[in-house]
């Protein structure tokens, strides 16, 4: 997995990565058990939010993930905020892989 800033996002609010095919729903379930909350999204898109208001949006079919950093984070700190969410995502992926 690799974290990249969305090319079209000039304010560093949106970041992306890809999960292995079929892993997305399991990873989201893991995050939901660990402090994240589901929020409504359009069909085919699962969205969860952390208490700090950052979001993860998963395109279920492709495994594409968008990390949405909350706009109140100062621009100079947005990459670090995205990296913290990414680390949570990686840990959830490892948790699912290990059966934890």
Beta strands, then each sheet from edge to edge (+ up, - down):
strand 1: 4-5
strand 2: 14-18
strand 3: 37-39
strand 4: 45-49
strand 5: 55-59
strand 6: 64-68
sheet 1: 1+ 2- 6+ 5- 4+ 3-
end
